[in-house]
């Protein structure tokens, strides 16, 4: 077994390098407010279009899905990597909570439309979804950044 010895200064420099890389990753994943607003509006629109008749709703949903895929590709190009919203850590809890809330709103609106004949329910649900996604995206980003804030400290 081979042992590599490093000095305290080298260890500190290595830890600072790790901190620098982690800060860079967190900074590169910074999501501008305009981006969050766009994602929220497109997601809300995907819910809202369900108020339209079947074929129109499906066609518009497909268009919005294409927009979301394009946005993911643009984000990947901008950051140099793609962040999976369901990655391990605190971000997964935020993503799953957001998914559960949005799906509950969506399914409730569809039940109201199809079973109770409240055809405008998806429109209201889409409007409700927008601020929830805005808030959820901010919480997700905060959770992501906090994961990169903790680096092992060596004692002097």
N, CA and C atoms as a LAMMPS dump frame, in Angstrom:
ITEM: TIMESTEP
0
ITEM: NUMBER OF ATOMS
468
ITEM: BOX BOUNDS ff ff ff
-5.0000000000000000e+02 5.0000000000000000e+02
-5.0000000000000000e+02 5.0000000000000000e+02
-5.0000000000000000e+02 5.0000000000000000e+02
ITEM: ATOMS id mol type element x y z
1 1 1 N 0.847 -1.179 0
2 1 2 C 0 0 0
3 1 3 C 0.887 1.235 0
4 2 1 N 0.562 2.157 -0.858
5 2 2 C 1.37 3.36 -1.018
6 2 3 C 0.697 4.515 -0.28
7 3 1 N 1.476 5.249 0.498
8 3 2 C 0.946 6.394 1.236
9 3 3 C 1.445 7.679 0.596
10 4 1 N 0.527 8.621 0.463
11 4 2 C 0.893 9.926 -0.072
12 4 3 C 0.746 10.925 1.055
13 5 1 N 1.816 11.617 1.336
14 5 2 C 1.798 12.607 2.399
15 5 3 C 1.703 13.998 1.791
16 6 1 N 0.82 14.809 2.357
17 6 2 C 0.717 16.194 1.91
18 6 3 C 0.795 17.093 3.137
19 7 1 N 1.2 18.28 2.894
20 7 2 C 1.313 19.235 4.001
21 7 3 C -0.054 19.843 4.303
22 8 1 N -0.113 20.504 5.448
23 8 2 C -1.35 21.183 5.844
24 8 3 C -1.716 22.236 4.812
25 9 1 N -0.739 22.948 4.299
26 9 2 C -1 23.984 3.3
27 9 3 C -1.558 23.376 2.021
28 10 1 N -1.022 22.238 1.618
29 10 2 C -1.523 21.565 0.417
30 10 3 C -2.966 21.076 0.629
31 11 1 N -3.234 20.592 1.838
32 11 2 C -4.592 20.149 2.156
33 11 3 C -5.559 21.332 2.11
34 12 1 N -5.155 22.457 2.693
35 12 2 C -6.01 23.657 2.657
36 12 3 C -6.239 24.122 1.223
37 13 1 N -5.188 24.102 0.419
38 13 2 C -5.324 24.52 -0.976
39 13 3 C -6.278 23.579 -1.726
40 14 1 N -6.193 22.285 -1.452
41 14 2 C -7.087 21.322 -2.1
42 14 3 C -8.532 21.556 -1.698
43 15 1 N -8.751 21.812 -0.413
44 15 2 C -10.109 22.078 0.057
45 15 3 C -10.644 23.365 -0.558
46 16 1 N -9.796 24.37 -0.682
47 16 2 C -10.233 25.619 -1.313
48 16 3 C -10.559 25.393 -2.79
49 17 1 N -9.798 24.519 -3.452
50 17 2 C -10.108 24.172 -4.845
51 17 3 C -11.481 23.512 -4.948
52 18 1 N -11.774 22.606 -4.018
53 18 2 C -13.079 21.942 -4.01
54 18 3 C -14.178 22.974 -3.782
55 19 1 N -13.977 23.875 -2.829
56 19 2 C -14.962 24.939 -2.57
57 19 3 C -15.185 25.785 -3.816
58 20 1 N -14.107 26.106 -4.497
59 20 2 C -14.209 26.933 -5.699
60 20 3 C -15.031 26.237 -6.774
61 21 1 N -14.783 24.957 -6.984
62 21 2 C -15.532 24.196 -7.982
63 21 3 C -17.004 24.118 -7.584
64 22 1 N -17.266 23.872 -6.303
65 22 2 C -18.655 23.773 -5.833
66 22 3 C -19.371 25.118 -5.985
67 23 1 N -18.682 26.218 -5.671
68 23 2 C -19.289 27.547 -5.852
69 23 3 C -19.589 27.794 -7.33
70 24 1 N -18.651 27.386 -8.189
71 24 2 C -18.847 27.558 -9.622
72 24 3 C -20.059 26.773 -10.109
73 25 1 N -20.202 25.534 -9.652
74 25 2 C -21.364 24.731 -10.036
75 25 3 C -22.66 25.377 -9.567
76 26 1 N -22.664 25.846 -8.332
77 26 2 C -23.862 26.5 -7.797
78 26 3 C -24.174 27.775 -8.574
79 27 1 N -23.151 28.542 -8.91
80 27 2 C -23.365 29.788 -9.656
81 27 3 C -23.846 29.519 -11.082
82 28 1 N -23.313 28.471 -11.709
83 28 2 C -23.711 28.153 -13.079
84 28 3 C -25.155 27.687 -13.142
85 29 1 N -25.647 27.131 -12.048
86 29 2 C -27.029 26.652 -12.015
87 29 3 C -27.999 27.746 -11.586
88 30 1 N -27.494 28.964 -11.418
89 30 2 C -28.346 30.069 -11.02
90 30 3 C -29.385 30.318 -12.112
91 31 1 N -30.622 30.319 -11.715
92 31 2 C -31.72 30.46 -12.664
93 31 3 C -32.244 31.887 -12.629
94 32 1 N -32.111 32.627 -13.724
95 32 2 C -32.608 34.003 -13.75
96 32 3 C -34.122 34.055 -13.545
97 33 1 N -34.623 35.124 -12.925
98 33 2 C -36.071 35.24 -12.698
99 33 3 C -36.893 35.102 -13.979
100 34 1 N -36.424 35.643 -15.077
101 34 2 C -37.175 35.537 -16.336
102 34 3 C -37.334 34.077 -16.759
103 35 1 N -36.325 33.275 -16.495
104 35 2 C -36.38 31.851 -16.848
105 35 3 C -37.433 31.151 -15.989
106 36 1 N -37.418 31.429 -14.676
107 36 2 C -38.405 30.828 -13.776
108 36 3 C -39.825 31.239 -14.174
109 37 1 N -39.993 32.498 -14.531
110 37 2 C -41.316 32.986 -14.938
111 37 3 C -41.771 32.259 -16.204
112 38 1 N -40.867 32.111 -17.163
113 38 2 C -41.215 31.432 -18.417
114 38 3 C -41.614 29.987 -18.163
115 39 1 N -40.819 29.274 -17.382
116 39 2 C -41.141 27.87 -17.073
117 39 3 C -42.491 27.788 -16.358
118 40 1 N -42.717 28.686 -15.421
119 40 2 C -43.973 28.681 -14.662
120 40 3 C -45.172 28.951 -15.562
121 41 1 N -45.049 29.923 -16.445
122 41 2 C -46.155 30.264 -17.338
123 41 3 C -46.429 29.121 -18.325
124 42 1 N -45.37 28.539 -18.871
125 42 2 C -45.565 27.425 -19.813
126 42 3 C -46.21 26.241 -19.088
127 43 1 N -45.768 25.961 -17.874
128 43 2 C -46.353 24.853 -17.106
129 43 3 C -47.81 25.14 -16.761
130 44 1 N -48.093 26.376 -16.342
131 44 2 C -49.477 26.759 -16.059
132 44 3 C -50.352 26.662 -17.301
133 45 1 N -49.782 27.037 -18.438
134 45 2 C -50.526 26.956 -19.695
135 45 3 C -50.84 25.503 -20.058
136 46 1 N -49.91 24.595 -19.744
137 46 2 C -50.163 23.172 -20.021
138 46 3 C -51.36 22.666 -19.227
139 47 1 N -51.525 23.181 -18.025
140 47 2 C -52.696 22.813 -17.223
141 47 3 C -53.933 23.515 -17.772
142 48 1 N -53.809 24.795 -18.053
143 48 2 C -54.958 25.604 -18.472
144 48 3 C -55.561 25.132 -19.796
145 49 1 N -54.733 24.677 -20.734
146 49 2 C -55.276 24.287 -22.047
147 49 3 C -56.178 23.063 -21.96
148 50 1 N -56.159 22.39 -20.839
149 50 2 C -57.042 21.232 -20.687
150 50 3 C -58.515 21.65 -20.671
151 51 1 N -58.775 22.956 -20.538
152 51 2 C -60.149 23.451 -20.622
153 51 3 C -60.671 23.393 -22.057
154 52 1 N -59.77 23.343 -23.016
155 52 2 C -60.166 23.29 -24.428
156 52 3 C -60.695 21.899 -24.769
157 53 1 N -61.411 21.786 -25.899
158 53 2 C -61.86 20.462 -26.347
159 53 3 C -60.666 19.53 -26.574
160 54 1 N -60.914 18.234 -26.494
161 54 2 C -59.88 17.204 -26.51
162 54 3 C -58.743 17.348 -27.491
163 55 1 N -59.046 17.438 -28.79
164 55 2 C -57.996 17.496 -29.807
165 55 3 C -57.175 18.783 -29.697
166 56 1 N -57.828 19.868 -29.41
167 56 2 C -57.12 21.144 -29.246
168 56 3 C -56.217 21.088 -28.014
169 57 1 N -56.757 20.544 -26.929
170 57 2 C -55.972 20.432 -25.694
171 57 3 C -54.732 19.561 -25.915
172 58 1 N -54.906 18.439 -26.609
173 58 2 C -53.757 17.554 -26.864
174 58 3 C -52.73 18.231 -27.761
175 59 1 N -53.188 18.938 -28.786
176 59 2 C -52.268 19.615 -29.712
177 59 3 C -51.479 20.707 -28.991
178 60 1 N -52.179 21.514 -28.209
179 60 2 C -51.495 22.581 -27.477
180 60 3 C -50.55 22.012 -26.408
181 61 1 N -50.956 20.932 -25.762
182 61 2 C -50.08 20.283 -24.777
183 61 3 C -48.8 19.794 -25.443
184 62 1 N -48.927 19.219 -26.627
185 62 2 C -47.746 18.761 -27.363
186 62 3 C -46.838 19.942 -27.695
187 63 1 N -47.42 21.061 -28.088
188 63 2 C -46.621 22.26 -28.39
189 63 3 C -45.876 22.744 -27.141
190 64 1 N -46.578 22.788 -26.017
191 64 2 C -45.939 23.233 -24.778
192 64 3 C -44.854 22.256 -24.332
193 65 1 N -45.066 20.973 -24.583
194 65 2 C -44.04 19.979 -24.251
195 65 3 C -42.789 20.217 -25.095
196 66 1 N -42.963 20.539 -26.35
197 66 2 C -41.823 20.864 -27.224
198 66 3 C -41.084 22.086 -26.679
199 67 1 N -41.83 23.094 -26.217
200 67 2 C -41.214 24.292 -25.631
201 67 3 C -40.388 23.917 -24.4
202 68 1 N -40.925 23.059 -23.552
203 68 2 C -40.203 22.654 -22.339
204 68 3 C -38.936 21.882 -22.693
205 69 1 N -39.018 20.983 -23.654
206 69 2 C -37.82 20.244 -24.094
207 69 3 C -36.786 21.215 -24.662
208 70 1 N -37.23 22.167 -25.474
209 70 2 C -36.307 23.17 -26.026
210 70 3 C -35.653 23.973 -24.912
211 71 1 N -36.424 24.328 -23.897
212 71 2 C -35.862 25.08 -22.773
213 71 3 C -34.827 24.249 -22.018
214 72 1 N -35.082 22.949 -21.867
215 72 2 C -34.108 22.07 -21.203
216 72 3 C -32.81 22.017 -22.015
217 73 1 N -32.928 21.948 -23.335
218 73 2 C -31.733 21.931 -24.186
219 73 3 C -30.967 23.256 -24.104
220 74 1 N -31.708 24.356 -24.071
221 74 2 C -31.067 25.671 -23.937
222 74 3 C -30.355 25.774 -22.59
223 75 1 N -31.007 25.29 -21.533
224 75 2 C -30.394 25.322 -20.196
225 75 3 C -29.125 24.481 -20.173
226 76 1 N -29.169 23.339 -20.821
227 76 2 C -27.985 22.476 -20.866
228 76 3 C -26.828 23.169 -21.59
229 77 1 N -27.16 23.84 -22.673
230 77 2 C -26.121 24.545 -23.424
231 77 3 C -25.565 25.718 -22.609
232 78 1 N -26.442 26.432 -21.91
233 78 2 C -26.022 27.596 -21.112
234 78 3 C -25.12 27.184 -19.958
235 79 1 N -25.494 26.108 -19.269
236 79 2 C -24.738 25.687 -18.083
237 79 3 C -23.623 24.703 -18.405
238 80 1 N -23.738 24.019 -19.515
239 80 2 C -22.749 23.007 -19.856
240 80 3 C -23.104 21.632 -19.311
241 81 1 N -24.217 21.539 -18.609
242 81 2 C -24.679 20.266 -18.073
243 81 3 C -26.177 20.373 -17.815
244 82 1 N -26.825 19.218 -17.628
245 82 2 C -28.256 19.213 -17.334
246 82 3 C -28.459 18.806 -15.89
247 83 1 N -29.257 19.564 -15.174
248 83 2 C -29.561 19.237 -13.786
249 83 3 C -30.856 18.46 -13.72
250 84 1 N -30.766 17.256 -13.244
251 84 2 C -31.955 16.454 -13.046
252 84 3 C -32.666 16.956 -11.797
253 85 1 N -33.904 17.35 -11.932
254 85 2 C -34.669 17.864 -10.792
255 85 3 C -34.862 16.848 -9.69
256 86 1 N -34.747 15.561 -10.015
257 86 2 C -34.969 14.506 -9.034
258 86 3 C -33.66 13.916 -8.515
259 87 1 N -32.583 14.67 -8.617
260 87 2 C -31.289 14.192 -8.138
261 87 3 C -31.341 13.973 -6.638
262 88 1 N -30.41 13.202 -6.108
263 88 2 C -30.373 12.924 -4.669
264 88 3 C -30.187 14.21 -3.871
265 89 1 N -30.673 14.168 -2.651
266 89 2 C -30.47 15.301 -1.751
267 89 3 C -31.753 16.06 -1.487
268 90 1 N -31.593 17.247 -0.916
269 90 2 C -32.748 18.084 -0.574
270 90 3 C -33.556 18.469 -1.796
271 91 1 N -32.907 18.566 -2.943
272 91 2 C -33.624 18.967 -4.157
273 91 3 C -34.699 17.951 -4.536
274 92 1 N -34.448 16.679 -4.254
275 92 2 C -35.436 15.649 -4.59
276 92 3 C -36.718 15.857 -3.788
277 93 1 N -36.573 16.184 -2.509
278 93 2 C -37.764 16.427 -1.682
279 93 3 C -38.567 17.607 -2.224
280 94 1 N -37.876 18.667 -2.61
281 94 2 C -38.567 19.837 -3.152
282 94 3 C -39.267 19.469 -4.46
283 95 1 N -38.569 18.753 -5.34
284 95 2 C -39.134 18.38 -6.639
285 95 3 C -40.35 17.472 -6.474
286 96 1 N -40.265 16.504 -5.578
287 96 2 C -41.391 15.581 -5.388
288 96 3 C -42.576 16.302 -4.751
289 97 1 N -42.305 17.167 -3.786
290 97 2 C -43.397 17.943 -3.177
291 97 3 C -44.081 18.806 -4.235
292 98 1 N -43.298 19.445 -5.07
293 98 2 C -43.852 20.274 -6.137
294 98 3 C -44.684 19.422 -7.101
295 99 1 N -44.155 18.284 -7.475
296 99 2 C -44.869 17.38 -8.378
297 99 3 C -46.203 16.939 -7.774
298 100 1 N -46.204 16.553 -6.512
299 100 2 C -47.434 16.088 -5.856
300 100 3 C -48.486 17.199 -5.834
301 101 1 N -48.069 18.41 -5.469
302 101 2 C -49.015 19.532 -5.397
303 101 3 C -49.578 19.858 -6.781
304 102 1 N -48.706 19.954 -7.772
305 102 2 C -49.152 20.305 -9.126
306 102 3 C -50.067 19.219 -9.698
307 103 1 N -49.693 17.967 -9.502
308 103 2 C -50.536 16.879 -10.01
309 103 3 C -51.889 16.851 -9.31
310 104 1 N -51.914 17.122 -8.018
311 104 2 C -53.196 17.167 -7.291
312 104 3 C -54.087 18.278 -7.847
313 105 1 N -53.489 19.427 -8.121
314 105 2 C -54.261 20.537 -8.705
315 105 3 C -54.753 20.156 -10.096
316 106 1 N -53.865 19.589 -10.892
317 106 2 C -54.227 19.188 -12.255
318 106 3 C -55.353 18.156 -12.247
319 107 1 N -55.189 17.094 -11.458
320 107 2 C -56.206 16.041 -11.426
321 107 3 C -57.536 16.554 -10.878
322 108 1 N -57.469 17.432 -9.889
323 108 2 C -58.702 18.032 -9.356
324 108 3 C -59.423 18.842 -10.434
325 109 1 N -58.644 19.596 -11.185
326 109 2 C -59.266 20.41 -12.238
327 109 3 C -59.872 19.53 -13.326
328 110 1 N -59.22 18.434 -13.644
329 110 2 C -59.762 17.529 -14.658
330 110 3 C -61.015 16.817 -14.142
331 111 1 N -61.023 16.468 -12.878
332 111 2 C -62.214 15.865 -12.287
333 111 3 C -63.375 16.857 -12.337
334 112 1 N -63.086 18.101 -11.957
335 112 2 C -64.132 19.128 -12.006
336 112 3 C -64.658 19.31 -13.431
337 113 1 N -63.747 19.3 -14.396
338 113 2 C -64.169 19.494 -15.798
339 113 3 C -64.987 18.303 -16.299
340 114 1 N -64.461 17.11 -16.092
341 114 2 C -65.078 15.926 -16.695
342 114 3 C -66.278 15.388 -15.916
343 115 1 N -66.22 15.432 -14.611
344 115 2 C -67.282 14.845 -13.8
345 115 3 C -68.316 15.864 -13.324
346 116 1 N -67.867 17.071 -13.047
347 116 2 C -68.779 18.087 -12.523
348 116 3 C -69.153 19.133 -13.581
349 117 1 N -68.566 19.016 -14.759
350 117 2 C -68.851 19.901 -15.889
351 117 3 C -68.511 21.367 -15.601
352 118 1 N -67.453 21.555 -14.828
353 118 2 C -66.935 22.904 -14.565
354 118 3 C -65.793 23.087 -15.576
355 119 1 N -66.159 23.469 -16.797
356 119 2 C -65.201 23.469 -17.899
357 119 3 C -64.072 24.478 -17.721
358 120 1 N -64.277 25.484 -16.892
359 120 2 C -63.241 26.497 -16.675
360 120 3 C -62.248 26.103 -15.573
361 121 1 N -62.474 24.986 -14.91
362 121 2 C -61.597 24.575 -13.798
363 121 3 C -60.12 24.479 -14.21
364 122 1 N -59.779 23.903 -15.365
365 122 2 C -58.368 23.876 -15.753
366 122 3 C -57.766 25.274 -15.946
367 123 1 N -58.573 26.23 -16.384
368 123 2 C -58.07 27.607 -16.517
369 123 3 C -57.68 28.162 -15.154
370 124 1 N -58.549 27.961 -14.175
371 124 2 C -58.254 28.428 -12.819
372 124 3 C -57.047 27.671 -12.254
373 125 1 N -56.998 26.377 -12.501
374 125 2 C -55.875 25.572 -12.006
375 125 3 C -54.561 26.036 -12.626
376 126 1 N -54.583 26.346 -13.917
377 126 2 C -53.373 26.847 -14.579
378 126 3 C -52.882 28.135 -13.942
379 127 1 N -53.827 29.02 -13.59
380 127 2 C -53.451 30.281 -12.935
381 127 3 C -52.898 30.029 -11.534
382 128 1 N -53.419 29.027 -10.851
383 128 2 C -52.941 28.691 -9.509
384 128 3 C -51.546 28.064 -9.568
385 129 1 N -51.31 27.271 -10.596
386 129 2 C -50.048 26.545 -10.746
387 129 3 C -48.856 27.495 -10.945
388 130 1 N -49.053 28.592 -11.658
389 130 2 C -47.934 29.488 -11.996
390 130 3 C -47.178 29.974 -10.756
391 131 1 N -47.834 30.592 -9.768
392 131 2 C -47.065 31.047 -8.607
393 131 3 C -46.492 29.899 -7.771
394 132 1 N -47.179 28.766 -7.768
395 132 2 C -46.655 27.619 -7.016
396 132 3 C -45.353 27.136 -7.636
397 133 1 N -45.31 27.072 -8.958
398 133 2 C -44.075 26.641 -9.626
399 133 3 C -42.981 27.684 -9.445
400 134 1 N -43.333 28.945 -9.52
401 134 2 C -42.339 29.997 -9.26
402 134 3 C -41.701 29.802 -7.889
403 135 1 N -42.533 29.62 -6.882
404 135 2 C -42.047 29.409 -5.517
405 135 3 C -41.224 28.121 -5.431
406 136 1 N -41.736 27.043 -6.028
407 136 2 C -41.043 25.755 -5.975
408 136 3 C -39.691 25.779 -6.656
409 137 1 N -39.595 26.478 -7.776
410 137 2 C -38.309 26.572 -8.469
411 137 3 C -37.288 27.325 -7.626
412 138 1 N -37.74 28.366 -6.964
413 138 2 C -36.838 29.129 -6.09
414 138 3 C -36.372 28.26 -4.928
415 139 1 N -37.294 27.514 -4.322
416 139 2 C -36.934 26.617 -3.208
417 139 3 C -35.96 25.545 -3.694
418 140 1 N -36.196 25.003 -4.902
419 140 2 C -35.309 23.973 -5.432
420 140 3 C -33.899 24.541 -5.616
421 141 1 N -33.841 25.727 -6.192
422 141 2 C -32.536 26.346 -6.408
423 141 3 C -31.831 26.627 -5.082
424 142 1 N -32.565 27.095 -4.089
425 142 2 C -31.976 27.327 -2.766
426 142 3 C -31.447 26.025 -2.17
427 143 1 N -32.204 24.943 -2.326
428 143 2 C -31.765 23.636 -1.818
429 143 3 C -30.505 23.173 -2.55
430 144 1 N -30.484 23.371 -3.858
431 144 2 C -29.309 22.982 -4.655
432 144 3 C -28.078 23.768 -4.218
433 145 1 N -28.235 25.069 -4.089
434 145 2 C -27.1 25.911 -3.693
435 145 3 C -26.632 25.563 -2.283
436 146 1 N -27.553 25.241 -1.376
437 146 2 C -27.162 24.912 -0.005
438 146 3 C -26.345 23.622 0.049
439 147 1 N -26.629 22.694 -0.862
440 147 2 C -25.853 21.451 -0.899
441 147 3 C -24.398 21.714 -1.273
442 148 1 N -24.17 22.761 -2.024
443 148 2 C -22.805 23.077 -2.429
444 148 3 C -22.116 24.025 -1.456
445 149 1 N -22.834 24.439 -0.434
446 149 2 C -22.245 25.342 0.548
447 149 3 C -21.492 24.629 1.629
448 150 1 N -21.713 23.321 1.771
449 150 2 C -21.057 22.594 2.862
450 150 3 C -19.874 21.8 2.325
451 151 1 N -18.71 22.178 2.779
452 151 2 C -17.471 21.49 2.425
453 151 3 C -16.745 21.209 3.728
454 152 1 N -16.123 20.054 3.826
455 152 2 C -15.414 19.7 5.036
456 152 3 C -14.351 20.757 5.344
457 153 1 N -14.339 21.194 6.576
458 153 2 C -13.37 22.183 7.023
459 153 3 C -12.26 21.484 7.808
460 154 1 N -11.029 21.88 7.58
461 154 2 C -9.956 21.344 8.41
462 154 3 C -9.645 22.369 9.481
463 155 1 N -9.27 21.893 10.612
464 155 2 C -8.958 22.788 11.731
465 155 3 C -7.523 23.259 11.633
466 156 1 N -7.332 24.516 12.013
467 156 2 C -5.977 25.069 11.95
468 156 3 C -5.256 24.839 13.245
